[in-house]
Amino acid sequence: MSNGLFTPLDEKNAYQYRAVGVVRGRYYPSATDFTKGILATSDSVIEAIIALNKNSLTLITPDVIDDELLFHVYPRTNKEQNNSLMLQLNRYSKDNLDVDNYFSIRGSLVAVNEDTILVRIQRNTNRDKAFYLGIKGTLPQDGIKKFWDLECIREGIILKIVKSQVIEKVSEYSDELSDDGFQPKPQVAQPTFIIQKKVTLVRSEITLKFNEIPPGEPAPDKKVRVTVSDENDHKFVTLLNAKSYRKACETAATYSNYAGNISGKLGKLTLDGFEVLEAGIKVFEVKAKGEVQGEVV
């Protein structure tokens, strides 16, 4: 599943802690700090920061982020927001690898809830620093305080177990060890960037679902301007063909219950929200038994 991206288990590294992954998306920095922003994927918007080395240098630079990239990342989860995923972007891959949303997690199991586990990741070089990952899935209760090797995938902004292997019981640890809090390393006010050759890749496809057709505003060239918000209140703005939008409204009016989506290519981040380019709209009739019948409009 990892396509050789990460070191497989063997006698030398079986007991090393690890939390790494790969995610394809486009990075949008904040207006005030290039190293803090969001990663927009085909289905989600994820809080992200860029990793800096001890000299405040980064391999991810302003000249490469205009396109979608495959990022090598360090995951963290926020227990205050239902274990929503946060990412530290370490580097990007120039190769168009056939892998995405894959994570390799190795750590000690500390809690098992109904549909979520809590895994403690300890820094191999500093035993006084640790953090915790909340992951969707379940493991046996007798696996607590044992060392596990987990393969996970990203589902939206949540990590989910797809494969697990117990290694051994781990030594006792103190509950007083501090959580590293996913804080970026101290950085200079204006980081120094290492210039790399620009990589050009295809833009992300994005699909925005709705259960009520969003209002449209007339726009030039027979277009309608539509704004849609996701569950995290991120705004997406697109120009739809006026005829297609009108037909979608007419079709929805004939259904007692309907749903739909707007899909297109993710563009730039503007003051009004993310641009969605070359977008189309679909409306589906939702039947009583949960079946849907779609009509492309």
LUMSE-127577 format. One record per residue: x, y, z of N, C-alpha, C in turn; residue number from 1. Coordinates in Angstrom, 3 decimals, padded with zeros to 6 digits. Each point is the difference from the previous one (the first is absolute). Layout:
<sites>
npx npy npz capx capy capz cpx cpy cpz resi
X Y Z X Y Z X Y Z NUM .
...
</sites>
This chain:
<sites>
npx npy npz capx capy capz cpx cpy cpz resi
000.824 -001.220 000.000 -000.824 001.220 000.000 000.853 001.263 000.000 1 .
001.141 -000.038 000.644 000.840 001.195 000.111 000.896 000.210 -001.200 2 .
000.023 -000.996 -000.925 000.824 000.130 -001.200 001.467 000.269 000.318 3 .
000.490 -000.537 001.123 001.394 000.158 000.366 000.365 001.381 000.472 4 .
-000.991 000.837 000.320 000.302 001.358 000.453 000.659 000.006 001.364 5 .
-000.399 -000.930 000.875 000.487 -000.015 001.368 000.715 -001.321 000.286 6 .
000.932 000.057 000.940 000.795 -001.175 000.337 -000.881 -001.090 000.595 7 .
000.040 -001.232 -000.553 -000.813 -001.084 000.556 000.562 -000.486 001.330 8 .
-000.793 -000.757 000.722 000.439 -000.551 001.283 001.134 -000.994 -000.189 9 .
001.000 000.092 000.856 001.034 -001.026 000.091 000.545 000.026 001.422 10 .
000.992 -000.810 000.292 000.511 -000.112 001.364 000.595 001.306 000.508 11 .
000.516 000.816 -000.892 000.669 001.226 000.427 -000.976 001.128 000.340 12 .
-001.134 000.064 -000.701 -000.877 001.154 000.198 -001.393 -000.358 000.508 13 .
-000.235 -001.252 000.347 -001.352 -000.437 000.371 -000.564 000.775 001.184 14 .
000.869 000.514 000.863 -000.468 000.651 001.227 000.213 001.510 -000.020 15 .
000.241 000.543 -001.181 000.147 001.444 -000.116 -001.365 000.649 -000.194 16 .
-000.224 001.106 000.722 -001.243 000.749 -000.146 -000.002 000.734 -001.347 17 .
-001.196 000.128 -000.570 -000.075 000.692 -001.289 -001.419 000.520 -000.237 18 .
-000.085 001.168 -000.638 -001.277 000.561 -000.435 000.285 000.839 -001.245 19 .
-000.151 -000.615 -001.167 000.312 000.657 -001.267 -001.080 -000.359 -001.014 20 .
-000.113 000.806 -001.056 -000.996 -000.289 -001.018 000.250 000.775 -001.271 21 .
-000.833 -000.257 -000.992 000.040 000.743 -001.257 -001.418 000.448 -000.338 22 .
-000.127 001.259 -000.403 -001.298 000.570 -000.363 000.191 000.893 -001.221 23 .
-000.863 -000.174 -000.986 000.060 000.826 -001.197 -000.962 001.182 000.144 24 .
000.479 001.186 -000.315 -000.855 001.171 000.100 000.749 001.265 -000.387 25 .
-000.674 001.116 000.193 000.605 001.301 -000.306 000.071 000.812 001.282 26 .
001.172 000.538 000.269 000.221 000.764 001.230 -000.305 001.473 -000.234 27 .
-000.784 000.582 000.942 -000.315 001.418 -000.027 000.528 000.628 001.285 28 .
001.038 000.848 -000.080 000.517 000.649 001.209 -000.927 001.105 000.469 29 .
000.128 000.349 001.277 -000.755 001.136 000.513 000.596 001.286 -000.559 30 .
-000.739 001.087 000.144 000.451 001.277 -000.555 001.204 000.555 000.734 31 .
000.210 -000.420 001.262 001.053 000.591 000.824 001.193 -000.926 000.241 32 .
-000.155 -001.306 -000.233 001.077 -000.944 000.309 -000.042 -001.150 -000.992 33 .
001.038 -000.102 -000.853 000.026 -001.041 -001.026 -000.006 -001.397 000.599 34 .
000.538 -000.160 001.201 000.134 -001.337 000.585 -001.270 -000.487 000.686 35 .
-001.031 000.825 000.049 -001.265 -000.411 000.613 -001.121 000.206 -001.004 36 .
-000.843 -001.025 -000.173 -001.071 000.122 -000.972 -000.904 -001.216 000.015 37 .
-000.478 -000.390 -001.175 -000.872 -001.153 -000.136 000.424 -000.818 -001.208 38 .
-000.342 -001.283 000.011 000.217 -000.879 -001.140 -001.367 -000.378 -000.551 39 .
-000.259 000.374 -001.242 -001.271 -000.316 -000.650 000.172 -001.261 -000.825 40 .
-000.732 -001.057 000.363 000.024 -001.259 -000.734 -001.268 -000.100 -000.850 41 .
-000.192 -001.148 -000.636 -001.167 -000.169 -000.862 -001.298 -000.047 000.788 42 .
000.083 -000.253 001.331 -001.233 -000.136 000.773 -000.020 000.773 001.307 43 .
001.096 000.666 000.360 000.053 000.651 001.311 000.969 001.183 -000.014 44 .
-000.114 000.797 001.053 000.954 001.074 000.260 000.591 -000.257 001.381 45 .
001.325 -000.150 000.079 000.659 -000.457 001.218 000.977 001.067 000.486 46 .
-000.022 000.268 001.301 000.961 000.934 000.593 001.418 -000.543 -000.198 47 .
000.927 000.862 -000.387 001.355 -000.465 -000.302 001.033 001.059 000.356 48 .
001.199 -000.470 000.324 001.165 000.869 000.149 001.144 -000.628 -000.774 49 .
000.976 000.799 -000.353 001.173 -000.476 -000.733 001.150 -000.205 000.971 50 .
000.627 -001.165 -000.101 001.128 -000.321 000.877 001.219 000.836 -000.380 51 .
000.700 000.487 001.011 001.254 000.728 -000.190 001.128 -000.769 000.665 52 .
001.188 000.040 -000.612 001.137 -000.643 000.648 000.623 000.948 001.017 53 .
001.071 -000.425 000.626 000.597 000.790 001.078 000.529 001.347 -000.465 54 .
000.183 000.142 -001.316 000.468 001.278 -000.545 -001.150 000.819 -000.591 55 .
-001.235 -000.373 000.349 -001.201 000.688 -000.488 -000.098 -000.044 -001.522 56 .
000.426 -001.105 -000.580 -000.112 -000.219 -001.438 -001.120 -000.997 -000.267 57 .
-000.616 000.096 -001.162 -001.052 -000.927 -000.374 000.185 -000.429 -001.447 58 .
-000.404 -001.261 -000.280 000.057 -000.513 -001.363 -001.267 000.346 -000.785 59 .
-001.012 000.496 000.695 -001.263 000.381 -000.636 -000.009 001.517 -000.127 60 .
000.063 000.498 -001.207 000.229 001.419 -000.241 -001.138 000.618 -000.807 61 .
-000.112 001.340 000.022 -001.113 000.652 -000.702 -000.085 -000.319 -001.487 62 .
001.119 -000.332 -000.625 -000.019 -000.224 -001.447 -000.526 -001.375 -000.399 63 .
-000.287 -000.884 000.959 -000.463 -001.344 -000.360 -001.439 -000.283 000.417 64 .
-000.634 000.930 000.704 -001.305 -000.327 000.584 -001.184 000.413 -000.868 65 .
000.254 000.454 -001.228 -001.105 000.378 -000.871 -000.737 -001.213 -000.551 66 .
000.537 -001.186 000.233 -000.592 -001.213 -000.533 -000.204 -001.030 001.102 67 .
-000.749 -001.014 -000.315 -000.208 -001.113 000.917 001.284 -000.817 000.105 68 .
000.375 -000.403 001.216 001.221 -000.763 000.246 -000.297 -001.167 000.927 69 .
000.877 -000.989 -000.022 -000.074 -001.105 000.953 000.945 000.336 001.151 70 .
-000.578 000.299 001.168 000.794 000.419 001.147 000.280 -001.175 000.930 71 .
001.220 -000.059 000.514 000.361 -000.901 001.091 -000.269 000.767 001.298 72 .
-000.797 -000.581 000.890 -000.532 000.773 001.126 000.181 -000.736 001.323 73 .
-000.076 000.787 001.079 -000.089 -000.523 001.364 -001.404 000.325 000.514 74 .
-000.777 -000.986 000.410 -001.368 000.274 000.446 -000.089 000.319 001.481 75 .
-000.977 000.804 000.346 -000.433 000.209 001.371 -001.525 000.023 -000.018 76 .
-000.625 -000.268 001.151 -001.455 000.087 000.091 -000.377 000.892 001.180 77 .
-001.126 000.672 -000.131 -000.472 000.949 001.002 -001.161 -000.629 000.764 78 .
000.240 -000.389 001.246 -001.034 -000.663 000.798 -001.151 000.943 000.321 79 .
000.240 001.305 -000.052 -001.058 000.964 000.279 -000.954 000.155 -001.181 80 .
000.374 -000.531 -001.159 -000.828 000.098 -001.200 -000.215 -001.377 -000.613 81 .
-000.384 -000.958 000.863 -000.338 -001.360 -000.448 001.138 -000.660 -000.782 82 .
001.228 000.233 000.485 001.190 -000.607 -000.609 000.189 000.413 -001.457 83 .
-000.379 001.238 -000.332 000.216 000.493 -001.357 001.493 000.076 -000.286 84 .
000.345 -000.268 -001.241 001.390 -000.142 -000.411 000.658 001.351 -000.222 85 .
001.254 000.104 000.420 000.867 001.126 -000.318 001.283 -000.575 -000.585 86 .
000.636 000.721 -000.906 001.167 -000.532 -000.701 001.188 000.949 000.064 87 .
001.170 -000.584 000.192 001.252 000.743 -000.163 000.611 -000.482 -001.311 88 .
000.151 000.902 -000.957 000.515 -000.340 -001.322 001.517 000.007 000.044 89 .
000.589 -001.151 -000.267 001.451 -000.140 000.115 000.707 000.250 -001.328 90 .
-000.491 -000.615 -001.062 000.585 000.158 -001.331 -001.043 -000.451 -001.012 91 .
000.323 000.138 -001.286 -000.915 -000.469 -001.035 000.748 -000.919 -000.955 92 .
-000.756 -000.824 -000.694 000.598 -000.947 -000.930 -000.178 000.494 -001.428 93 .
001.058 -000.070 -000.795 -000.075 000.367 -001.414 -000.593 -001.121 -000.840 94 .
000.043 -001.219 000.528 -000.507 -001.137 -000.750 -001.510 -000.093 000.124 95 .
-000.665 -000.372 -001.080 -001.450 -000.160 000.015 -000.343 -001.396 000.517 96 .
000.195 -000.211 001.297 -000.181 -001.310 000.604 -001.479 -000.329 000.131 97 .
-000.301 -001.282 -000.193 -001.385 -000.459 000.096 -000.337 -000.346 001.443 98 .
000.071 000.990 000.862 -000.315 -000.192 001.411 -000.447 001.339 000.575 99 .
-000.970 -000.039 000.899 -000.531 001.220 000.573 -000.743 -000.357 001.285 100 .
000.022 000.932 000.937 -000.783 -000.146 001.241 000.370 -001.251 000.789 101 .
001.277 -000.360 -000.020 000.487 -001.167 000.729 000.882 000.450 001.160 102 .
-000.161 -000.663 001.172 000.775 000.349 001.188 000.535 -001.266 000.659 103 .
001.231 000.075 000.459 000.627 -001.074 000.761 000.181 000.484 001.436 104 .
-000.660 -000.683 000.937 000.006 000.406 001.405 000.548 -001.145 000.843 105 .
000.991 000.284 000.852 000.526 -000.986 000.948 000.066 000.658 001.372 106 .
-000.694 -000.596 000.956 000.005 000.568 001.335 -000.707 -000.912 000.975 107 .
-000.124 000.471 001.239 -000.616 -000.797 001.055 -001.464 000.364 000.150 108 .
-000.839 -000.993 000.114 -001.437 000.201 000.156 -000.308 000.367 001.441 109 .
-000.674 001.124 000.205 -000.291 000.449 001.367 -001.485 -000.015 000.336 110 .
-000.888 -000.033 -001.017 -001.436 -000.024 000.289 -000.753 -000.545 -001.195 111 .
-001.108 -000.709 000.296 -000.898 -000.513 -001.031 -001.416 000.431 000.355 112 .
-000.626 000.808 -000.841 -001.384 000.420 000.196 -000.898 -000.765 -000.968 113 .
-001.234 000.434 -000.169 -000.945 -000.735 -000.838 000.489 -000.144 -001.432 114 .
000.410 001.094 -000.613 000.440 -000.055 -001.392 001.287 000.783 -000.228 115 .
000.722 000.277 001.070 001.225 000.789 -000.087 001.049 -000.541 000.950 116 .
001.251 000.018 -000.433 001.108 -000.369 000.880 000.909 001.205 000.205 117 .
000.780 -000.038 001.062 000.973 001.049 000.283 001.378 -000.648 000.053 118 .
000.899 000.496 -000.828 001.349 -000.555 -000.112 001.010 001.048 000.428 119 .
000.944 -000.426 000.821 001.054 000.899 000.478 001.241 -000.179 -000.867 120 .
000.480 001.124 -000.555 001.201 -000.004 -000.838 001.107 000.704 000.770 121 .
001.079 -000.679 000.199 001.127 000.540 000.764 001.146 000.286 -000.950 122 .
000.633 001.123 000.185 001.156 000.310 -000.836 001.131 -000.970 000.313 123 .
000.543 -000.633 -001.036 001.038 -001.001 000.211 001.261 000.586 000.610 124 .
000.248 001.285 -000.265 001.227 000.629 000.503 -000.218 000.779 001.290 125 .
-001.259 000.127 000.428 -000.276 000.775 001.214 -001.208 -000.604 000.708 126 .
000.238 -000.806 001.012 -001.078 -000.699 000.684 -000.847 000.905 000.881 127 .
000.409 001.249 000.152 -000.779 000.941 000.794 -001.014 000.761 -000.850 128 .
-000.072 -000.320 -001.287 -000.958 000.644 -000.891 -000.889 -001.063 -000.640 129 .
-001.301 000.203 000.073 -000.940 -000.941 -000.596 -001.241 000.749 -000.448 130 .
-000.745 -000.615 -000.904 -001.293 000.548 -000.394 -000.949 -001.163 -000.242 131 .
-001.273 000.310 -000.182 -001.023 -001.026 -000.097 -000.812 000.187 -001.272 132 .
-000.325 -001.112 -000.656 -000.824 000.011 -001.194 -001.322 -000.702 000.283 133 .
-001.104 000.675 -000.298 -001.314 -000.626 000.055 -000.339 -000.538 -001.373 134 .
-000.248 -001.317 -000.101 -000.181 -000.666 -001.285 -001.313 -000.766 000.001 135 .
-000.759 000.106 -001.073 -001.259 -000.721 -000.121 000.266 -001.486 -000.212 136 .
-000.699 -000.849 000.765 000.188 -001.440 -000.089 -000.002 -000.614 001.388 137 .
000.240 -001.277 000.068 000.005 -000.665 001.300 001.096 -001.054 000.061 138 .
000.501 -000.219 001.202 000.989 -001.033 000.284 -000.410 -000.679 001.304 139 .
000.473 -001.214 000.280 -000.407 -000.695 001.231 000.468 000.723 001.256 140 .
-000.834 -000.062 001.042 000.333 000.647 001.267 001.310 -000.522 000.577 141 .
000.282 -001.288 -000.204 001.250 -000.538 000.549 001.217 000.444 -000.801 142 .
-000.238 000.807 -001.048 001.122 000.557 -000.755 000.518 001.301 000.570 143 .
-000.679 000.515 001.054 000.457 001.238 000.638 001.364 -000.228 000.649 144 .
000.843 000.998 -000.108 001.381 -000.013 000.487 000.881 -000.961 -000.793 145 .
-000.448 -000.334 -001.209 000.821 -000.772 -000.916 000.372 000.880 -001.190 146 .
001.092 -000.363 -000.649 000.506 000.760 -001.137 -000.654 -000.531 -001.277 147 .
-000.535 000.924 -000.815 -000.738 -000.385 -001.200 000.587 000.640 -001.246 148 .
-000.075 -000.736 -001.097 000.326 000.531 -001.330 -001.318 000.120 -000.756 149 .
-000.373 001.221 -000.410 -001.302 000.270 -000.605 000.165 000.596 -001.393 150 .
-000.798 -000.491 -000.918 -000.141 000.646 -001.300 -001.339 000.721 000.008 151 .
000.028 001.278 -000.348 -001.207 000.819 000.065 -000.203 000.737 -001.316 152 .
-001.242 000.401 -000.223 -000.335 000.852 -001.131 -000.684 001.254 000.518 153 .
-000.062 001.005 -000.848 -000.728 001.227 000.348 -001.390 -000.067 -000.596 154 .
-000.999 000.231 000.854 -001.373 000.162 -000.456 -000.454 001.400 000.386 155 .
000.038 000.914 -000.958 -000.297 001.397 000.318 001.072 000.570 000.900 156 .
-000.383 000.358 001.229 000.978 000.546 000.950 000.191 -000.962 001.177 157 .
-000.209 -001.307 -000.249 000.127 -001.020 001.028 000.961 -001.086 -000.469 158 .
000.823 -000.525 000.913 000.825 -001.174 -000.274 -000.791 -001.262 000.332 159 .
000.124 -001.038 -000.837 -000.737 -001.244 000.197 000.935 -001.190 -000.183 160 .
-000.081 -000.972 000.916 000.817 -001.211 -000.078 -000.498 -000.903 -001.123 161 .
000.933 -000.531 -000.803 -000.361 -001.013 -000.988 000.752 -001.309 000.229 162 .
001.111 000.063 000.765 000.778 -001.207 000.284 000.770 000.209 001.294 163 .
000.061 -001.013 000.839 000.697 000.140 001.290 000.791 -001.261 000.324 164 .
001.085 000.202 000.714 000.849 -001.113 000.434 000.599 000.342 001.360 165 .
-000.230 -000.851 000.991 000.569 000.225 001.316 001.442 -000.498 000.002 166 .
000.880 000.751 000.669 001.413 -000.369 000.030 000.362 -000.629 001.340 167 .
-000.168 000.720 001.091 000.309 -000.544 001.326 -000.499 000.973 001.055 168 .
000.049 -000.412 001.233 -000.318 000.888 001.104 001.111 001.018 000.151 169 .
-000.370 001.251 000.223 001.004 001.054 000.155 000.250 000.248 001.467 170 .
001.138 000.592 000.289 000.348 000.302 001.385 -000.927 001.069 000.547 171 .
-000.176 000.049 001.308 -000.866 000.990 000.618 000.558 001.403 -000.240 172 .
-000.902 000.944 -000.133 000.423 001.378 -000.213 -000.769 000.917 000.941 173 .
000.547 001.151 000.218 -000.623 000.955 000.910 -001.080 000.794 -000.703 174 .
-001.143 000.185 000.666 -001.071 000.815 -000.554 000.348 001.479 000.020 175 .
001.117 000.342 000.627 000.378 001.403 000.104 000.825 000.472 -001.187 176 .
000.314 -000.905 -000.919 000.752 000.416 -001.170 -000.809 001.014 -000.794 177 .
000.664 001.002 -000.510 -000.715 001.096 -000.655 -000.358 -000.351 -001.429 178 .
-001.093 000.581 -000.455 -000.417 -000.101 -001.390 000.684 001.127 -000.756 179 .
000.552 -000.302 -001.182 000.732 001.049 -000.713 -000.928 001.021 -000.640 180 .
-001.317 -000.266 -000.009 -000.972 001.003 -000.405 000.021 000.387 -001.465 181 .
000.802 -000.705 -000.818 000.057 000.285 -001.431 000.338 001.450 -000.271 182 .
000.915 000.539 000.767 000.407 001.382 -000.200 001.188 000.062 -000.955 183 .
-000.001 000.926 -000.936 001.142 000.129 -000.900 001.244 000.442 000.762 184 .
001.143 -000.358 -000.538 001.253 000.390 000.633 000.152 001.513 -000.018 185 .
000.727 000.560 000.990 000.242 001.442 -000.021 000.550 000.426 -001.351 186 .
-000.515 001.081 -000.524 000.374 000.390 -001.345 000.315 001.490 -000.059 187 .
000.784 000.368 -000.978 000.305 001.405 -000.200 -001.220 000.664 -000.613 188 .
-000.046 001.325 000.089 -001.178 000.718 -000.482 -000.220 -000.220 -001.496 189 .
001.067 -000.079 -000.754 -000.108 -000.192 -001.440 000.887 -001.174 -000.388 190 .
-000.553 -001.236 -000.126 000.812 -001.174 -000.290 000.763 000.139 -001.313 191 .
001.163 -000.645 -000.048 000.787 -000.047 -001.219 -000.443 -001.201 -000.812 192 .
-000.279 000.201 -001.288 -000.532 -001.077 -000.822 001.076 -000.573 -000.909 193 .
-000.012 -001.327 -000.134 000.881 -000.677 -000.954 -000.750 -000.091 -001.321 194 .
000.504 000.580 -001.036 -000.699 000.030 -001.279 000.128 -001.352 -000.688 195 .
-001.142 -000.547 -000.432 -000.012 -001.254 -000.729 -000.741 000.202 -001.309 196 .
000.193 -000.926 -000.922 -000.690 000.048 -001.274 -001.496 -000.202 000.203 197 .
-000.802 000.784 -000.698 -001.455 -000.090 000.136 -000.507 -001.323 -000.554 198 .
-000.957 -000.587 000.694 -000.607 -001.249 -000.431 -001.424 000.301 -000.459 199 .
-000.372 -000.438 -001.186 -001.334 000.240 -000.531 -000.778 -001.295 -000.011 200 .
-001.118 -000.032 000.724 -000.866 -001.167 000.070 -001.440 000.428 -000.232 201 .
-000.863 -000.962 -000.202 -001.414 000.284 -000.229 -000.643 000.526 001.279 202 .
-000.892 000.984 -000.128 -000.682 000.559 001.151 -000.962 -001.012 000.609 203 .
-000.294 000.182 001.281 -000.898 -000.887 000.729 -001.418 000.114 -000.524 204 .
-000.663 -001.134 -000.119 -001.431 -000.030 -000.251 -000.706 000.080 001.355 205 .
-001.081 000.759 000.081 -000.709 000.150 001.265 -001.494 -000.118 -000.250 206 .
-000.698 -000.647 000.935 -001.446 -000.157 -000.078 -000.626 000.558 001.267 207 .
-000.944 000.918 -000.148 -000.672 000.657 001.118 -001.459 -000.449 000.016 208 .
-000.416 -000.675 001.065 -001.344 -000.546 000.086 -000.950 000.996 000.664 209 .
-001.280 -000.075 -000.374 -001.018 000.850 000.621 -001.330 -000.735 000.035 210 .
-000.879 000.404 000.913 -001.369 -000.528 000.036 -001.025 001.095 -000.289 211 .
000.501 001.153 -000.399 -000.845 001.102 -000.459 000.825 000.821 -000.975 212 .
-000.545 000.260 -001.167 000.765 000.713 -001.020 000.401 001.380 000.515 213 .
001.302 000.312 -000.023 000.446 001.307 000.504 -000.473 001.121 -000.915 214 .
-000.268 001.167 000.565 -000.451 001.133 -000.825 001.079 000.436 -000.987 215 .
-000.445 000.484 -001.134 000.926 000.456 -001.029 -000.186 001.474 -000.321 216 .
001.091 000.653 -000.346 -000.036 001.405 -000.382 000.364 000.120 -001.479 217 .
-000.724 000.791 -000.772 000.334 000.181 -001.420 001.430 000.500 -000.166 218 .
000.688 -000.543 -001.005 001.376 000.380 -000.288 000.151 000.163 -001.511 219 .
001.053 000.689 -000.447 000.192 000.205 -001.445 000.147 -001.320 -000.761 220 .
-000.161 000.076 -001.328 000.212 -001.130 -000.915 -000.936 -001.169 000.285 221 .
-001.245 000.309 000.338 -001.033 -001.025 000.216 000.394 -000.983 001.102 222 .
000.540 000.548 001.086 000.418 -000.810 001.142 -000.798 000.376 001.240 223 .
000.049 -000.872 000.976 -000.591 000.243 001.305 001.076 -000.238 001.052 224 .
000.178 000.949 000.910 001.011 -000.116 001.058 -000.631 -000.654 001.225 225 .
000.595 -001.090 000.445 -000.529 -000.781 001.121 001.078 -000.166 001.061 226 .
-000.374 000.142 001.266 000.920 -000.210 001.118 -000.522 -001.129 000.873 227 .
000.880 -000.972 000.288 -000.349 -001.158 000.824 000.983 -000.087 001.150 228 .
-000.482 -000.353 001.195 000.865 -000.181 001.173 000.033 -001.467 000.389 229 .
001.173 -000.496 000.457 000.082 -001.377 000.466 -000.277 -000.049 001.500 230 .
000.173 -001.209 000.600 -000.345 -000.166 001.410 000.897 000.805 000.928 231 .
001.175 000.424 -000.497 000.905 000.821 000.805 -000.124 001.487 -000.326 232 .
-001.055 000.353 -000.737 -000.302 001.379 -000.356 001.034 000.611 -000.941 233 .
000.736 -000.853 -000.763 000.850 000.514 -001.065 -000.891 000.300 -001.207 234 .
000.213 001.136 -000.634 -000.861 000.427 -001.105 000.637 -000.327 -001.349 235 .
-000.851 -000.438 -000.927 000.418 -000.336 -001.362 -000.892 000.764 -000.969 236 .
000.630 000.677 -000.961 -000.723 000.870 -000.929 000.204 -000.507 -001.417 237 .
-001.101 -000.097 -000.754 000.113 -000.486 -001.370 -000.961 000.732 -000.914 238 .
000.283 -000.050 -001.292 -000.880 000.541 -001.036 -000.594 -001.171 -000.774 239 .
-001.318 -000.138 000.076 -000.701 -001.074 -000.696 -000.677 000.547 -001.248 240 .
-000.155 -000.858 -000.989 -000.774 000.356 -001.170 -001.437 000.314 000.434 241 .
-000.514 001.165 -000.397 -001.318 000.441 000.464 -001.099 -000.981 -000.402 242 .
000.092 -000.553 -001.195 -001.009 -000.954 -000.462 000.027 -001.264 000.840 243 .
001.203 -000.496 000.329 000.129 -001.205 000.823 -000.517 000.242 001.412 244 .
000.297 001.177 000.535 -000.473 000.319 001.357 -001.528 000.087 000.027 245 .
-000.574 000.640 -001.006 -001.459 000.128 -000.056 -000.661 -001.379 -000.147 246 .
000.583 -000.869 -000.803 -000.550 -001.341 -000.177 000.090 -000.796 001.289 247 .
001.106 000.192 000.762 000.153 -000.687 001.286 -001.106 000.437 000.963 248 .
-000.289 001.299 000.016 -001.062 000.509 000.876 -001.353 -000.573 -000.406 249 .
-000.268 -000.058 -001.307 -001.279 -000.529 -000.483 -000.123 -001.486 000.311 250 .
001.077 -000.743 -000.164 -000.027 -001.434 000.283 -000.223 -000.256 001.480 251 .
000.694 000.754 000.860 -000.150 -000.169 001.454 -001.436 000.264 000.441 252 .
-000.666 000.928 -000.687 -001.373 000.358 000.374 -000.979 -001.138 -000.266 253 .
000.382 -000.943 -000.853 -000.891 -001.127 -000.302 000.171 -001.158 000.981 254 .
001.006 000.065 000.874 000.264 -001.062 000.963 -000.521 000.395 001.376 255 .
-000.566 -000.952 000.702 -000.427 000.266 001.379 001.192 000.047 000.937 256 .
001.042 -000.708 -000.349 001.234 000.005 000.797 001.171 -000.172 -000.942 257 .
001.021 000.822 000.142 001.121 -000.067 -000.932 001.314 000.357 000.694 258 .
001.090 -000.316 -000.689 001.349 000.409 000.403 000.758 000.294 -001.281 259 .
001.202 000.515 000.129 000.766 000.305 -001.195 001.428 000.366 000.315 260 .
000.742 000.337 -001.036 001.383 000.418 000.208 000.461 000.914 -001.121 261 .
001.038 000.755 000.299 000.711 000.822 -000.974 001.430 -000.522 -000.029 262 .
000.504 -000.329 -001.163 001.350 -000.546 -000.114 000.791 000.775 -001.051 263 .
001.306 000.092 000.239 000.875 000.707 -000.921 001.443 -000.104 000.458 264 .
000.842 000.877 -000.512 001.419 000.014 000.348 000.273 001.124 000.995 265 .
000.751 -000.337 001.045 000.299 000.977 001.041 000.987 001.030 -000.512 266 .
-000.371 001.275 000.139 000.854 001.090 -000.464 000.652 000.755 001.140 267 .
000.150 001.302 -000.166 000.710 000.827 000.975 -000.876 000.315 001.213 268 .
000.670 000.358 001.094 -000.682 000.510 001.183 -000.107 001.508 -000.127 269 .
-001.225 000.517 000.016 -000.239 001.436 -000.110 -000.607 000.513 001.298 270 .
-000.261 001.296 000.057 -000.618 000.569 001.194 -001.408 -000.540 000.214 271 .
-000.654 -000.432 -001.084 -001.366 -000.530 000.099 -000.033 -001.500 000.265 272 .
001.135 -000.674 -000.149 000.057 -001.443 000.194 000.808 -000.673 -001.097 273 .
-000.042 -001.339 -000.050 000.710 -000.755 -001.025 -000.754 000.061 -001.324 274 .
000.720 000.206 -001.085 -000.615 -000.083 -001.311 -000.194 -001.464 -000.389 275 .
-001.134 -000.315 -000.613 -000.237 -001.319 -000.590 -000.203 000.226 -001.489 276 .
000.920 -000.512 -000.813 000.027 000.279 -001.425 -000.670 -001.131 -000.792 277 .
-000.507 000.352 -001.172 -000.612 -000.976 -000.921 -001.037 -000.853 000.719 278 .
-000.841 000.653 000.783 -000.920 -000.731 000.883 -001.296 -000.376 -000.714 279 .
-000.580 -001.097 000.476 -001.314 -000.442 -000.447 -000.860 -000.321 001.207 280 .
-001.313 -000.068 -000.206 -000.924 -000.251 001.104 -000.865 -001.215 -000.319 281 .
-000.261 -000.837 001.013 -000.856 -001.175 -000.133 -001.036 000.019 001.111 282 .
-001.188 -000.519 -000.317 -001.074 -000.129 000.984 -000.498 -001.441 -000.027 283 .
-000.251 -000.557 001.196 -000.429 -001.388 000.134 -001.301 -000.068 000.786 284 .
-000.922 -000.835 -000.468 -001.198 -000.272 000.783 000.341 -001.001 001.093 285 .
-000.369 000.292 001.231 000.213 -000.904 001.122 -001.311 -000.730 000.263 286 .
000.015 -001.316 -000.212 -001.220 -000.787 000.151 -000.201 -000.426 001.452 287 .
-001.180 -000.496 000.281 -000.372 -000.333 001.375 000.890 -001.061 000.610 288 .
000.486 -000.962 -000.795 000.805 -001.102 000.522 001.486 000.336 -000.006 289 .
000.327 001.236 -000.197 001.407 000.398 000.047 000.691 -000.105 -001.348 290 .
-000.712 -000.489 -001.045 000.576 -000.091 -001.313 -000.009 001.389 -000.629 291 .
000.908 000.238 -000.912 000.035 001.290 -000.676 -000.032 -000.204 -001.493 292 .
-000.608 000.930 -000.698 -000.013 -000.011 -001.451 000.519 001.340 -000.453 293 .
001.063 000.008 -000.778 000.650 001.263 -000.326 -000.327 000.492 -001.393 294 .
000.046 001.293 -000.128 -000.155 000.619 -001.303 001.072 001.044 -000.156 295 .
000.819 -000.118 -001.042 001.056 000.967 -000.256 -000.613 001.204 -000.667 296 .
000.229 001.157 000.568 -000.559 001.212 -000.580 001.098 001.025 -000.231 297 .
</sites>
